[in-house]
Amino acid sequence: MTVLERLQAELGAIVSVDAAELDASRTDKSGWTADGTPLAVVRAVTVEHVQAVLRIATEHRVPVITRGAGTGLAGGACGSAGTIVLNVAGMNRILEIRPEDELAVVEPGVINQHLNDALAEHGLWFAPDPASKAISTVGGNIATNAGGLLCAKYGVTRDAVLALTVVLADGTLLRTGHRTVKGVTGYDLTALLTGSEGTLGVIVEATVRVRAIPLGTVVTVAAVFPDVTVAAGASAAITAARLRPAVMELIDPVALGIVARYLGPNGSAGLDLGDGAFLLVQTDGPDALGEAEQVADVMRAHGGDVRLSTDQESGERLLAIRRMMHPALEQHGTVLIEDVSVPRSRMKEMFEEIARISARTGVAIPVIAHAGDGNLHPNFVIPPDPHRRAEDPLVPDNVWAAADEMFRAALALGGTLTGEHGVGVLKRRWLADELGDTSFDLQRRLKAVFDPLGILNPGTMFEQ
């Protein structure tokens, strides 16, 4: 009996070989498309389904690609030739909310925003807030250790994960972590599995830490600066002043010009967006206004044209300038959203390096940054090409050459290849450069302990 026959015999209608579904599983939000056609898509809705798939895959030595909502930005969950695509998006139940312990238990397919909607009834929220939170799953957030606008103050996903239930490559069920605030027994496998991008096991349940919704109002401060290095200097000065905003976002002039044209004159919230750089800050908590006023003073001292808003409506108009970044870019083609981080004190240098790379290569690189934690998102916009063939790569060689320079510049500044998107398949060629030979070899051996046959997301992080 073939592996497909085994899957169909044991799992029935949840096994799909529909051509359109197979093709859709080959790509994600990065725009990257895997080669070949997967063997099948299995739409799991129970832990037992996941165990059966991995048990059968191990017996037949067939690779398994774990997939949720398909919102990844590094190509790490795309079904390639001959693989089983294990889709866990249907495992979408919120199993438990315990306000007294400030935790929730969820299945991996729960949408981030849906969890927060349920938590709001209890005065609680789940702090990790990727830009994709309306469409991305908690399981995917955990698999990539996702961040977002609020992580400088409230932490990334790893800070919110208390325990996991994971199916290993042979179908064995593993439980890690605890429901207590403290717990240091043994190795921290929960932290190891968070950010492992499906290469060590399949997450089927997560116990996550939730927080009380901050009291007080949210105050928004926005400013336009003459150039991005001045704006980056202002953001570093805000951090150096021991201020800790909930949100601090920076848009460079290239990106801001695109956003300004997209919004039109009525969308600038009263600011002259012009050719400058845009810095947006939000403060929250009991002293939000006092903190915002200190932020505004720092911005003015650095030459910013400042607007401070204490009401939700005008604050939302200012925040919309940031939120419209990617919709604006998508009007011009396919957007490759990259993701490097540097120490906050060196963000100004990284912006300068990106500008030099853009000028030298002729590749426009609009940049937005989570300035509160030094996480930059350089963007490459690939215009539609009517002459492009299906077999041609989506990303041209000159774009990858510019990206290569950019990644190496980030590493030279003491930074990292990825702050929140993960390595996937798109960044694996640079992984050893950051880790070094000893760590790279140890991590490959660590994967082999969890996945001795190499069937879990092969090609993600490491070359096959």
N, C-alpha and C positions, 0 to 999 in steps of 0.2 A: 504494500500500500504506500503510495507517495505521501509526501508531507501535506500536500493540499487535500488529498483524500482523507488523511487522518484528521486534519483540522475540521473539515466539513462533517465527518462522521461524529466527532466528539462535540462540536460547537454549533453545528447547524447554521441557522439563518444569520448569525452575527458575522459569518465569514463572507466577505464580498470579493468578487472578481470582476465587478463592474468596471469597464474601461475608464469611464469618466472619474470614478472614485479613485482608482489606481493612479491615474494621471495627476489628480489634484494632490495626492499625498507626496508627490515628488518635489514639491517646492514649499517655501515658506515666505514670510514677509521680507526676507533679504533679497528676494528676486532670484536667488540661486536655484537651479533645477538639477536634480540628480540624474545620472545617466541610467538608461534602461527602464524596465517596467517591473514593479514589485510583483511578487507571487500572489499576494492577497492582502486585503485590509481586514483586520479582525476588530470589530467594534465591541470591546469588552465593557461589561456593566457590573461584573462582580469580581471579587478577588480570585475566585475559583477559575474564572475565564482566563485571567492573567497567568495563573499557575499552569493551567493546561497548555497554553500557547508556549510558554517557556520550556515546559517539560518535553513537549513534542519537538520544539526547535532544537533542544539539546540532543535528543535522540537522533534526529536527522542532520544535525550540525548545520542548521540554516540560520542565517543572521536575522535578528529582530531589531526593527527601528521603532522605538517608543515615541508616540506622538499624542499631543493634546489638541489645542486650538490652532496650531500651525502659525503662531504669531512670532516665532523666533526670528532673530536677525543675524544668525551665523550659519545657517544651513545644517544645524545639528539634528534635525528630526525629519529628514526627507528620505522617503523610500527609494532605494536604488534597485538595480537589477537583481531579481531573484530573492529579495528580502520579504519577510513578513512584517507588515506595518501594524503594530499593536496600538490601536487608538483607544486611549482611556478617557476621552472627552465625555463619554456617557456615564462615567463614574462621578456623578456630580451632586452627591448629597452632602448637606451639612449635617453631620451625625450628632453633634453635641455643642452647646454653648453653655459655659459655666461662668457666669458673671462673678461669682464669689471667688473663683480661682483665676480669673482673667485669662481664660484659655478657650479655644474652640477646637473641635475635631472635625476634619473634613476629608472628603475623598479628593483625588487629584484633579478631577475635571471641574471642580467648583470655580466659577468665574470670580476673579478678585473683587470686582465691584459688587457682585451678588452677596458675597460674604459680608462686605461692609454694610450693605443694605440691611441684612439680617442683624448684624451687630448693633446698628444704630438704635434699634428698639430697646437695647439694654444700656445705652449711653457709652458704647464701646466702639473701637475701630481697629482694623488690621493695618499696621503702619506701612509696610512695603507698598509703594505706589508707583509701579512702572507706568510710563505714558500709555501703555496698552491695557491698563487695568480694566477697562470696560469690555475687553474681548479676550484677555489672556487668563490662563488658569493658575490656580494656586500651585498645582503640581509643576507647571512649567516655570513659575516664579522660583520654586525651590530648586528645580533641576539646574537652573542657570544662576542661582543666587542673585536674583534680580534686585535692582535698586530703584531709583526714581527721583522725583523732585524733592522729596522730604527726607531722604536718607541721611543727609549731613547731620540732622538733628535727631532723627528717630531710628536710624540704623537701616541696614540692608536686610534681605530676607533671612540670612543666617541668624541674625540677632533675634528673630521672631519664631524660630523653629525649636520646639521642645522635644519632640519625639516623632519617629517615622515608623511606618510599617512598609516593608520593602519585599518584593519577590526577587529572589536571586536567579541567576541564569539557569539553574537546574529546576526551578519551580519551588525551591525551599522558601518558607516565609521567615523573615527576619524582623524582629522588633527592636528598635533602638531608643535610647533617650528615656524621658521621664515626664511626669506631670507636675513635678515640684519646681519651685523657683530655683533651687540649688540641686546639683547632682553631678558628682565627679567620679563615679564608679567606672573603672576601666577606661579604655580608649574612647574618644568621643566620635563614635561612628556616625552620629547624627550630623555633626558638622562636616565630616568627610563626605557623606552622601549629598549634602546640600551643595550644589554647584558642580556635581559630577556629571551632569549632562546626559544621564541615562546610560552611562558606560559601566556602572557598577551594579545596578539593579533597577527595578521598576517600582516607583513609589505608588502605593495603593491607599495609603492613609497618612494624614499628618495631624499632629497635635501642635497648634500654634499659639504663641503668646499674643494676647490682644491688650489694648490699652484703653484707659478712660479717655473719652473725647476731651481735648483741652478746654478749660474754662476761659471765659472772656471772649473778646472779639478778635478778628483777624484784620491786621492793618497791612496795606500794600504800599510799597514805595518803589517808584520807577524813575529812572534817569537815563538821559541820552548823553553820551560822552563824545568828545571829538574823534577818538579812535579806540580800538579795542585794547591796546596796551594800557591806556589810561584807565579804562573801565576795569581791566583785570587787576590793575594796581589798587583801585578802589575796593574791589571785592576782597583782596588780600588784606587791606587795611581794616575792613569790617571784621574779619576773622581775628586779626591781631588785636583789635580793641576788645576781645573776649565777648563779642556779641554772637549769638547763635540763632540766626533766623531759621524759620521752618523751611523757607524756599529762598534760594538765591540763584537766579538764572541769567546767563550772559549770552547775548547774540552779537556776532561780529558784523561789520558793515556790509559784507557781501550778502550774508543771509538777511540782514535787516532791510536792505534795499529790495530784495525779492518779496519779503513779507509786506513792506509798505505798499508796493505796487499791487499786491494781491488784495490788501484790505481797502485800498483807496483812501481818499482824504477824510472820509467819515469814520475810518477805523483806527485812527492814530491816538485816540483817547486824549486829545488836546496837546500831544507832544509833537514837536517837529522831528520826525524820525530821520529825515535828511540822509546824510552819508555817514552818520556816526554809528556808535555801538550802543546797545541797549542793555541795561542792567535792571533786573526786576528782583525785589526782595519782598517776602511776606513774613511778618512776625505773628506769633500767637501766644496764648496764655494770659495770665492776669496782668502782666506789665507789657502787653503788646504795643501799646501806644508809646510808652516811654522808650522802649527798645527801638521802635521805628523812627522816632525823632532823632535818636543817636545815629542810626543808620543814615538818615537824611543829611545830618551834619557832616558825616564822613564823605558822602557822595558830593556834597557841595564843595567841600575842601579840595576835592580832586577835579573840580571843574564840571560837575554834572548839572544838567538842566533837570531839576527834580520835581516830581509830583508825589504827594502823599495822600492816600485815600483811606478813610475810616469806614466808609459804607460799602456794602457788598456789591452794589451795582457798578459803581465806578471802579472798584477793585477788579471785578470780573472783566471790565473793558481793558484794563491794563494787562491782566493775565492773558487775555485773548491774543495779544501781540505775540506772546510766547507760544501759545497753543496753536497758532496758525502757521508756525514754521514749516512743518512737514506737508500739510495740505498745499501750501504755497509752492514748495519745491516740486511736489508731484505734478503740478501743472506743466512742468518743463521736461518730464521724462521719468524714467525709473530711478529711484533714489537708493543708493547704497549708503546706509547709515553706519558709520564707523564709531569706534568706542575706545578711546585711550584715556588713561588717567595719569596725572603727574602730581607731585606734592603741590599743595595750594600756593606755596610761596614761589613756585616756578611756572605757574600758569601763564604769566605774561611772556616768558621765554618760549613756551610751547606755541602760543598764538603767533609769535614772531617767526618761529620755524615753519609753521604751516603757511604763512604768507610768503616766505621765501621759496618753499617748495612749489606753491601755486605759480609764482612768478617764473620760476625756472622751467617748470614742465608745461606751462600753459593750460593746466587743468584747474578750473575754478573749484574752490573748496569752501563753500559756506559752512560756518561753524556755529554750533550752539553748545553751551557748557552748563553743567551743574556746578556753578562756581563755588558753592559751599563746600564741595569735596574734591575739586580739581578734576572732575570727570568731563572730558571734552567729547563732543560728537561731531567730528568732521563729516561732511556729507559730499558724496560724489553723485552728480546728476547726469544720467546717461540718456541723451536725447533719443527719441524714436528713430530707428533706422529702417526705412522701407526695403533696403537691400539686404538686411540681415537674414541669414538662413537659420532654420531651426537648430542646426548642429553648431552654429557659431556661438562662441562664449558671449554671455550678456555683458560682462565687464571687459572693456578693451584693455590691451596690454599697457597702454600709457597710464590708465587709471591705477592698475595694480602697481606700476612702477612708482607713481606718486605715493600710493599707500605704503609701499615698502619703505620709502624714505621717511614717511611720517611715523611709522611704527618704530623705526630705529631711533628717530629723534626723541620719541617719548621714553624709550629705554635709556638713552644717554642722559636724560634729565632725571633719572631715578624713578621713572614711571612704569606703567604696565600696559600690555597690549589690549586689555579689556577690563573695564570697570564694572560692567553689569550685563553685557550681552552674551558673554561666554565665548569660547574658542570655536566650537562647532567644527565645520570643515574649512571655513574660509580663512581662519587664522592659524591653523595647525602648522603651517610651514615656518612660522616665526616662534613657535612655542619653546623650542630648545634654546633659542637665543636668549629668552628671558629666564628660563629655569636654570640653565647651566647643565652640563653633562650628568653630574651626579644626581641631581634632583630629577631630571628628565628620565634617567634610567630607573630610578626608584619608583617613580610614578607609573611607568610602564609595567614594572613587576607587581606593583600594588593592584593594578587592574587585573593582572593575570590571576591573583589570589581570588578575587571576586568572580572572575569570568574566564576560567582557564581555556575555554575553547574560542574565546574572542568573538562571541556571537552578539553581544550587546552593543548596539549603535557603532558598528565597526566603521572606522574612518573619522569618527568624531574625536577631536583632540589629537589623536595619534594616527599616523598613516597606517594602513592595513599591512 
